[in-house]
Amino acid sequence: MLQRIQTIYLIISAALVGAIYIWFPIIVSEDGTVIVRNDESIILGLIFGSILLTFISISSYKKRKSQFVMNRLNILLNFFLLGVFVYRSLTLSGETLVSEKGIGVFLPIISIVFLVMANKAIKKDEDLVKSVDRLR
């Protein structure tokens, strides 16, 4: 059943993490040296790992417990991605293009919110199935 609300939440979460790769700029200092790139191995691995885990979670809609666990792992990946962004932003020295790095830092937070809402919907479905099984 792909027409459940948690599928929509998971697709939105994957789109937000994909938007991080597109919108997170290459931050360059005023003298032209590159400080942060969006194709660094850790950032790229966390982004595409989160997107892959989201699509695996969407495709395993019959196994609600494993879908719930995969979403928790995805939340952890997004927290690590957020931590990398915050660490890189705080270790920048001097004057940089501050206005360009704002949206990339907030998108993992919004993605985490959608993953939590998807987990709540999965839990609600699991409780509904358990209540129907009790009636049989």
HELIX and SHEET records of a PDB file:
HELIX    1   1 ILE A    5  TRP A   23  1                                  19    
HELIX    2   2 SER A   41  SER A   59  1                                  19    
HELIX    3   3 ARG A   64  LEU A   90  1                                  27    
HELIX    4   4 VAL A   98  LYS A  101  5                                   4    
HELIX    5   5 GLY A  102  LEU A  135  1                                  34    
SHEET    1   A 2 ILE A  27  VAL A  28  0                                        
SHEET    2   A 2 VAL A  34  VAL A  36 -1                                        
END                                                                             
